[in-house]
Amino acid sequence: MRMVPLLLAASCAGFAQSPVREVETGAVISGPLPGLANNHLYFIDVQDHVRVFSPDGYSAIAIDLDGRGDERAYVHGIAIDSDGTIAVPWGTRWGPSGIEIRDGSGTLLRTVDTGLFMPGSVAFDTDHSLWSFGWQRAAKGSQVHARDFGMLRHYSAAGKEMAAFLPRSLFPKGLEPGGAQWQEQRIHVMPDHLGLVAFSGETGNQQEWSR
């Protein structure tokens, strides 16, 4: 216990000696704070409209997800690769779901059909493959969740599903562990492992870190 104040003092001293940099940005922040993906700010203004700002905050692109039949798509978060490629996972209440892959200008490159799997959070790996943490419907057009399924999916850079991991049955009953929250990143790719922030019970404050 006696070491704690010394460590804190050393830490504060280190921060005091660090250079301070002020950055002005063209991004106007009003209302809820933006999300952050690979040094890019982004806003999900409405459920199917996303604005992504460059790291300097001045240039922005708009992504609209439309043309989903009679239903509007909804997005909770995005991922941005090291080469600027953007992954936008989306779902609908009753209909299809998938992941749009767009280039740095927002142009659609391809759509990954995820079938009954509802992709929540997504993250790129160093080889440009894509990971998604989500949940699965029991049947097409159903709001009922499947009894068991792989909550973690791995897609190739071309958009093909390569593997499914982490059965739902490993977690307690309640909220879907892979459920997404607005503008929150719940999957993290690190050099030697993946980290997941999962719901773990009946209420949103029951969460756990899995790796």
CORMOVEN-V861731 format. One record per residue. N is the residue number from 1. RES is the residue in one small letter. BURIAL is + if it has 16 or more other C-alpha atoms within 10 Angstrom, else -. Layout:
N/RES/BURIAL  N/RES/BURIAL
This chain:
1/m/-  2/r/-  3/m/-  4/v/-  5/p/-  6/l/-  7/l/-  8/l/-  9/a/-  10/a/-  11/s/-  12/c/-  13/a/-  14/g/-  15/f/-  16/a/-  17/q/-  18/s/-  19/p/-  20/v/-  21/r/-  22/e/-  23/v/-  24/e/-  25/t/-  26/g/-  27/a/+  28/v/-  29/i/-  30/s/-  31/g/-  32/p/-  33/l/-  34/p/+  35/g/+  36/l/+  37/a/+  38/n/-  39/n/-  40/h/+  41/l/+  42/y/+  43/f/+  44/i/+  45/d/-  46/v/-  47/q/-  48/d/+  49/h/+  50/v/+  51/r/+  52/v/+  53/f/+  54/s/+  55/p/-  56/d/-  57/g/+  58/y/-  59/s/-  60/a/+  61/i/-  62/a/-  63/i/+  64/d/-  65/l/+  66/d/-  67/g/-  68/r/-  69/g/-  70/d/-  71/e/-  72/r/+  73/a/+  74/y/+  75/v/+  76/h/+  77/g/+  78/i/+  79/a/+  80/i/+  81/d/+  82/s/-  83/d/-  84/g/+  85/t/+  86/i/+  87/a/+  88/v/+  89/p/+  90/w/+  91/g/+  92/t/+  93/r/-  94/w/-  95/g/+  96/p/+  97/s/+  98/g/+  99/i/+  100/e/+  101/i/+  102/r/+  103/d/+  104/g/+  105/s/-  106/g/+  107/t/-  108/l/-  109/l/-  110/r/-  111/t/+  112/v/+  113/d/-  114/t/+  115/g/-  116/l/+  117/f/+  118/m/+  119/p/+  120/g/+  121/s/+  122/v/+  123/a/+  124/f/+  125/d/+  126/t/-  127/d/-  128/h/+  129/s/+  130/l/+  131/w/+  132/s/+  133/f/+  134/g/+  135/w/+  136/q/+  137/r/+  138/a/+  139/a/-  140/k/-  141/g/-  142/s/-  143/q/-  144/v/-  145/h/-  146/a/-  147/r/-  148/d/-  149/f/+  150/g/+  151/m/+  152/l/+  153/r/+  154/h/+  155/y/+  156/s/-  157/a/-  158/a/-  159/g/+  160/k/-  161/e/+  162/m/-  163/a/-  164/a/+  165/f/-  166/l/-  167/p/-  168/r/+  169/s/-  170/l/-  171/f/-  172/p/-  173/k/-  174/g/-  175/l/+  176/e/+  177/p/+  178/g/+  179/g/+  180/a/+  181/q/-  182/w/-  183/q/+  184/e/+  185/q/+  186/r/+  187/i/+  188/h/+  189/v/+  190/m/-  191/p/-  192/d/-  193/h/-  194/l/-  195/g/-  196/l/+  197/v/+  198/a/+  199/f/+  200/s/+  201/g/+  202/e/-  203/t/-  204/g/-  205/n/-  206/q/-  207/q/-  208/e/-  209/w/-  210/s/-  211/r/-
